[in-house]
Structure formats: C-alpha cells, structure tokens
C-alpha cells in the first residue's frame, strides 16, 4: 500500500462521501431554479416558524434551564478526563477558543447594525425610529448573543466530551454518544451512519454558506476604503486569502494555530474597542452601553418569551427574527458542541457549560455596546441617517458608512477588516478541524486528525462555497441549513439524556471528580 492510499484510509468515507453528494444533489437543482426554490423553501420555513415559533422559544429556554441544572447538580463536578491531570488550556485560552468558535465575524455585523432593523420595526407601542426604539434594538442585539444562544451551542458537549475524555472511545461522533441509549447494533449499523451523515450535511453546508456569505463584511469595507465597487474578483481574492488563512491554522492544529489565532484576536478586539472609545463619542458610548445593559436586564424575560400574541395589526421584527435565530442556531449546535468537547479535557461539566455561557456573552455585550453605540450616536446627532439607509439597502452595506464617521476612519476600517477576517478564520478553522476529527479513523481520544484530512476538508468546504457562489445556490442552501436544525433539536435532547445516563452508570459524580470536590 502506497502513502496516498494510506492517507485516504484515514478518512471514514462511509459518512463523508454521502454527505458531500447529498449537498451537491440538493444544491444544483435549487440553484437552477433559484427564485422558485427559494420561494418554496421560505414558505416551508415560514410555516414552521409561524406554527411552531413558540416551540423554538421554549426549546432555547429549556436548554438553558437544563444547562444550569447540570452545572450546579452532582453532574457539574464530573471531570471530563483524568481528575489528576490539568486542563489542556488555561481558563483564558479556553475562553478565547470558545468565543472564537461561538461568535465569529457575525458579532461584527450584528453588533454594528442589528439595532437598525429593530428600531425601524419595534415592538408594539414603541415609536419607530425613536430613541426608545433604538434602545430596544441595541438591547435585542445583545440578547441574541446571550445565554440561550450559547446553551444551544454547548448542551450536547458533555456527552461527546465524556466518551472521548473519560470513556476513551476512539470516535468523536454523535452516534458513539448514543450507544448507551440505543445499543451496539444501532450505533455500529445503519442508524449510527445516518446520524453521522446528518451531522456532516448540516455542518458542511453551514460552513460553505459561512464562507460564501461572510465575505461581504470584508468586501464592503474594502470597496469603501479604496472607493470602488464590490466585484466578483475582489470577492474571489478575499475568499482565497481567507481560505489560505483558515487552512494553515487548521493544518498546524489547535495548540499552534487555532489557539494562538483566537487569543491574538481577543487582544486585537480589546485594543480596537478601546481605540474606538478614545477617538469616537466615548462618553456617549459608555452611557448608551450602560442604558442598554439596564434595558436588557429589565426586559430579559420579555425577550426570552417574546411572541406578541395579542398584537394583530403589527408584527415586530423581533418576533420573527427571534424564532429564526433559535432555529438557525440549532443547525450549528452539534458543531459547537463537538468542538467544545474536543478542547475540554480536564474541565468539569460545570466549567465547560458556564464558561460557554458567560465568556462569549460578556464579549458580545461589550461589542454590541460599543459598535452599536457608534451608529446610534450618529443617528441621534444627524450625522448619518443609518435607519433610512438600513431600510433601503442591505444592512451590511452601511457598516463602512458608520465607520467613515469616525476620526482616522481609514485606520479604523483596516483594523475592522483584519479583526473580521481573523474572526472568520477562527470560525472556519475550528469548523475544519472538527469535521476532520469527526470523519477521521484515528483515535480521537489520543491524537488530532491527520493534517491530510484537515487540508482535504478545507478543500471540500472551499470548492462547495465557490461552486455555490458561482451558480447562485447559497441562499437556498442557507434556508435548508436553517431547516436542518429541526432534527438536530431532537438529537440534542437525546445526547443530554445519554450524558446523564453514562455518568450515572459509572457513578462519575462520585469517582471521576477532583480530590477537593
């Protein structure tokens, strides 16, 4: 057997090849009939959201309650690994990795412009475009990156972390985590394969969409910086640079690549925030940030259970967006959980869950308070009509308009582009690494996936994204990705039950704990 054959044998082709084929088979017909298929998919998804929106809201809140229960119950002190060993990463490094995976570049967009969409279409009784509407908008922007979202992302992680770090099972897969419930025949048979294929279809399609739709955050600012239009050539160049970055980072691994990039980006984001406060309307930003946090805390339960069921004449943006947000986050839930499981060796269940709930939430609130505060200040003093621009254009396109109102706007834009690019990179290198680990035949309890598999996954994601960008299939695939969250929800609850059953069976809360516990 030559080296090439041995490399290919490192990949579990039973799950990777079917997943890629399914994405292609789904995407090409929808791309050929894009407008018709998009209308059909949107109608289906809208029907689900309209009729079962209450279910998505309860789903997110129940996961948060379960997360808090696991953290502060006997299960919370269970160590995900050998209790005598130190965690793989310091708490700061661990937090940076979870933030980079959990937030990505999306926080750069939602933090800057999400408030405009709510301010233009606020809850009933609030004047559209008024100061109160802007406060509702910015506090909602904080809420969507808060505890419910991150409970969706983390709650499948304890089961997966337990099988690889405590049980020392070689495969870091959903199917393996369900063995305790469904038995060997299901796990090793067709049922397990179908579960793993479902995971890969969801994550590969989501990664392709992220690569395809994430570039406008960068290209819109580049075009403004160089006073030109966004062209396909510019988009292609940005995509290639991005692919090179996240491929290199995934290639060198978590410790040398993903961790260092994540930590670097936290320092850069912190320096950028301080820089904006100093050169911008710093006093207003801090005042508005304080008001926003207060408004959010006062209305946290209102946001958490927002349906506006008694309002007939007016439908607030929040109502539809909140349900869509939870549904779309469900699509990404398993990816976040698998990655969190991989980096949590030596952490307790409590440390894993609470760190994922608190660290990304804290950063997102700061980012939203500062980035959102710039646009609100410009709107209030008449320097920029961000609300009208947002209503008439793609909201992403007004980000450079807001940044141009700052002193040293050229420098600000360059830093913003670099941070956004790194955020995008840390999201996709984590995704690439996770997919490689998931499809690898190597023992994931002892080693990382081979570099060959990591690069192969990078190539697959890139080819899928560029192909779909060229044929126009990204938007239907985005809707399909959102719809795929429905079966993932069921899998999440199955894995929560599996985690508790495994820990109870082993009495891990008695034997697999630190001595001081």
N, C-alpha and C positions, 0 to 999 in steps of 0.2 A: 504494500500500500504506500503510495507516494504522499508527500506532505500536503498536497492540495486536497486529496481525498480525506486525509485525517482531519484537516480543518473543517471540511464540510460535515464530517461526522460529529463535530462538536455541537451541531445545531439539531434541535428536535424539529425536523421538517414536517412531522405529522401535524403540528399546530401552526407553524409559521407559514408554510406554503398555502394551506387552505385559507388562512386569514387574509393574505395578500390577494389571492384570487377573488375572494368574496368582495373585498373593497373595489377591485377593478370592475367586477361584474355589476356591482351596484352603481358605480360612478359613471361609467361610459354611457349607458342608456339615459341616465338623468342629465348628463352633460349634453347629449344630442338633442334632448327636448327640455332644455333648462327651464324656460319660463313655465311651461305646463307642469313639469315635475315639481318645480318649486312651489307653485300654487297648490298642487295636490299635497305635498309634504307639509306645507304650512297649515293647510286646512285640517289635516290629521292631527298635527301637533297642537294647533289652537283648540281643537275639540277636546283633546286630552287635558290641556291646561284649563279650559273653561269648566269642564265637568269634574275634574279631579284636582283642581288647584288647592282645595282645602287639604287634600291628602298629602301633597308635597309639603305644605306648611307644617302639618303635624309630623311628617317624616323627619324634617330637619330638627324640630324641637324635641322629638322623642330621642333622636340620636344624641343630642346634647345632654339630655337627662341621663341616658344610659352611660355616656362618657363620664359624667360627674359621679355616677354611682360606682362604676368600675374603679375610678381613681381613688375614692375615699372609702371603699369597702375593703374586704380582706384581699381581693384580687389586685388592688393597687400596689401592694408591696412586693408582688412577684417580680423577680429579676428575670429579664429576657436574656439569659445566658448564665454563665457561671457566677454565682454571687461573690466569689473571691476575687474575680477579675475586675479591673477598672473599665469603665466605658471606653469605646473606641475613640470618642471625641469629647473635648471639653464641652461644658454647657453652652458657651458662646459659639463654638464651632457648630455644635449640634443645632442650635437655634438658627444660625445663618443658613445651614443646609435646608432646614425645614421652611424658612422664609423664602429662599430662592426657589424651592420647588412649589411652595404653596401660593406664592403671589405672582412671580414672574413679571413680565412687562405690562400685564393688564392693569396693575395698580398705577402705572404711569399714565394710562389713558383714563381709567375711571376716576382716579384722584383729581385729575385736571379738569375733566369736562362732564362727568356724570351728573353733577348738580344742575346743569343747564336743562337736562331733559325732564327732571322733576319740577324745577322752577317754572318751566313752560306748561306743565300739566300736573299741578299739585293736587293733594287730597282735597276733598270737598270742604268748602268753607274757607279755603285759603286763596287769596288773590294771586292769580298767575302773574309771574314776573316781579312780584313784590318782595320786600326784604324777608318776610316770614317764609315765603316760598323758597327763597334761596337757602334759608336755614334748614328747611325740610330737605332740600336737595342735598346739601353737604352732609347732613347727619345720616341720610339714607345711604350716601356713598360710603360712609364709614360702616354702616350696618352690614352692607353686603359682604364686607371683608371682616366679619366678626365671628363670634363663637359658633353659630350654627353652620356656617360655611366650613369651618375647619373641623368641626365634629363630623361632617360628611366625609371629609378627606381622610380622617385618621381612624375611624372606628372599626375598619376591617384589619387594621395593622396588628393588633395584639395576637390574633390567631396566626397570621403569617410569621410574625416575629417569633412566636412560641415554637413553631415547627422547625424553624431553621436554627435558632439560637439555643433552644432548650432540648427539643427532641432530636436535633441534629439530622433532620431529614435532608436529603440532597437537593430536592427540587423546591424552589421558592415559588410555589404556584397555589392558586385558589383551590384547585382540585385536591391537592395534598392536604390543605387545611380542613377540607370537608370529610376526610377519611374517617374521623372519629364519629361522624354522624351517619354517613352513607355506606361505609364499609369498603373493603378492598375491591370487590367486584365493580362497583360504580367508579371508584377513583381510578383504578387501573384500566378501566374499559372505556366504552364509548361516551358515557356520561362525563367522565373527567376530561376527556379530549374536547368535548363540546363546550364545557365550561371554559377551558383554557383558550379555545379558538374565539369564543365570545369576548373574552378579555382582550385578546390581541386585536381583533377587529375594531373594538371600541377605542383602544389606545393608539393604534397605528393611524386610524382615520383622524382622531383628535390631534395627533402630532402633525400630520400633513396639513390640517386646517390651521393649526397654530403657526406653522412655518409660512403658509400662504397668506394668512390674514394679519400676522404680526408685523410684516414689513411696512405697511402704511404708517405705523407710528414713527418709523425712522425716515422713510422716503418723503413724507410730507414736510418734515423739518429740514431735510437735506435740500429739497426743492426751494423752500423759503430762504434757506441760508445762502444758496447760490442764485437766487432769483430766476428760477427756471421752472418748468413743468415736470411733474412726475411722469416718467416714461417707462416702458417695459424694460429698456436697457438698464435704467437706474435700479428698477426693482430686481432685475436679474443679478446685477453686481452686488447689491446689498444681500440678496439671498445667498450668493456664492460665498461672500465673506462670512456671513453668519454660519453657513454650513461648515466651513473650514474651522471656525472657532469651536462650535459645539462638538465637531468630530474629534478635534485634538483633545479637548477637555475630557470627552468620554473615553478616548483612547488611552490616556495616561491614568485614568481611574479616579476613584472618589478622593483618595487622600492627596494625590499630587495635582489633580485637575479640578474636579468639581468643588472640593472643599476650599481650595485656595481662591478660586474664582468667586465663590459665594461670599467668603469673608472679605475679599477685596471690594466687592460690590457694596457690602454693608458700610464699609468705611467711606466709599465714594458717595453713596446716597446720603450718609450723615453729613459729610462735608458740603454736598450740594444743597441740602436743606438749610444748613447754617448760612451758606453763601447767599441764598435767595432771601432769607430773613434779613440779612445785613444790608443788601443792596436794594431790596424791594420795600414794600409797605410793611415793614416788620412789626410795628405796633399793632396795625390793623390785623395782620395775620394771626398774631398771638391772641388778640381779643376775640377774633372770629373763631379761632380754634377752640378757645375756652367755651364760647357760646355753643359751638357745635357739639362738643362733648357733653355739655349740660343738657342740651336738647335731646341728644341721642339717649342718654341715661334716663331722662324723664319719660321718653317715649319708646323705650326698648321693647316692652311688651306689646305696644301698639304695632311696631314694625314686625315683631315676631309672629303676630297672628293677624296680619293686615289682609282683609278681604273686601272691605267696604260693601258688605252685602246689602245694606239699606239704601245705598245710593244708586238711583236708577238713571238719572239724567247724565251723570258724569262718571267716567271711568278714569281714575288716576293712573298715571304711568307706573306708579309703584305697584299697583295690584297685579298687572300683567307681568311686569319685569321680575318681581319677586319670585313668582311661581316658575317662570322660565329660568331664573338664576339657579334655584334649587334643583330643577330638573337637569340643567346643563352641568351643574357641579357633580351630580350623581354619576354622569358619564366618566368623569375624571377620578372618581373616588377610589377605584381599585388601584390605579397607577400611583396616586399619592400614598395609599396605604402600603403598597408593596415597597416603594422607595423608603418610606418611614421605617418599615420593618427591617429593611436591609441595614440601615445606619444606626439602629437602636440597640445593638448588642451591648449588654452591661447596664442598660437603663431599666428602671422599673416600669411597670404598666402605667403607674401614676405619672412618672416623669415624662414618658412618651406622650400621653394624652394631654396633660396640662401644658407642656411646652408647645405642642402644636396648636393648642387653643389660644395661648397667651402671646407667644412671640410674634407670629405673623399679624395677629390682631393689633398689637401695640404699634408695629411699624406701619400698618395700613392706616391707622388712625392719624399718626403723625404725617404721613404722606398726603392723605386727603385734606387734613387741616391746612397744610402749607400750600400744596398745589392748588387746591380748590379756592383757598383764600385769595390767591393772586387774581383769578378770574372774577370772583365776586367783587373785589375791590375795584377792578377796572370797570365793571358793570355799574356799580353804585356811583362812581365819580364821573361817569360818562366818557371815559377814555376809550372804551371798547364795548360795543353792543353785542356781547357774547351770546345773549339769549336769542336775538334775531338771527345771528349767524348760525347758531346751532339748529334753529328751526328750519332754516333754508338749505343747509348743507350737511354733509356727513360730519358729525361732531368731531371726529379725529382731525379733520382738516383745519379746525380752529385752534388746535394746540399751538402751532407756530405763531398765530396771531396774538395769543395771550403772552407767549414768551417774548415776543418782539416789543412788548410794552415795558419790559424791564431794562434798567441800565445794563450796559455791556451785554446786550442781547445776543450778539454773535457768540461770545464765550459761553453764555448760558445755554444756547442751543447745542453747541458742540458737546458740552458736558451732559446735557439731557440725552443726546443721541447715544453717547458712549454708555451711559448707565442703562438706557433702554436696551441697547444691543447686548450688554452683559446679562441683563435680566432675562432677555430672550434666550441667550446662550445657556444660562444655568437651568432654565426650564427644560430645554431640549436635550442638553447633555445628561440631565437626570433621567429624562424620559428614555433616551437612547440606552443608557446604562441599565435601566430597569427592564426594558424589553429584551436586551441582550441576556441579562441574568435569567429572565423568565423563560426564554427559548433555549437556554444552554443546557447541555447534557452534563456539564461539570458539576461537581458537588458544591452547591452554593453555600453550604454551611461552613466550608473550609476555605474557599477561594472566590475570586471575582471571575466573571465570564471572560473568555479569551478576547484578546484585542481584535482578532479576526472577526469574531461575532459582533463586537461593538461597531467596527467600521462597516460591516455588512448592513447592520440595522440603520446606521446613519445614511448609507446609500439608498436603502429602500425608502426611508422617510423622504429624502430629498427628491428622488425620482417620482414618487407619488405626488408630492406637493407641486413640483414643476409641471408634471403632466396635467394635473387637475387645473392649475393656474392657466395653462395654455388652452385647454378645451373648455374652460369655464365651469368646471364641476365642483368648485369649492363650496359654493353657497348651499346647494342641495346636500352635500356631504356634512356641512355644519348642522343642518337641521336633523339629518339622520343620526349624527353623533348625539344630539340632544335627546332624541327619542330612545336611543340605546341605553339611556340611564334607567329606564323602567325595569328591565330585568336585573340590572346591577343593584337596585334597591333591595330586591329580594335576596340577592347573594350577600349583601352587607349584613342583613339580619341573621342569615344562616351562619356567617362567619363569627358573629358576636356570640351566638349560642355555642358554636364549636369551640371558641376560645375558653369560655367558661367551663364547658364540659371537660376539655383537656386539663385545665388547671384543677378542677375538682377531682378528676380521675387520678391525677398524680399527687393530689394534695399539695400543689405547688405553693399555695399561700401559707403552708406550714414548713416545707422543706427547701424550697427554692427562693429563699429570702436572705437579705444581708443580716449579719450577726446582730447588728444594733437594732434590727426590727423584731 
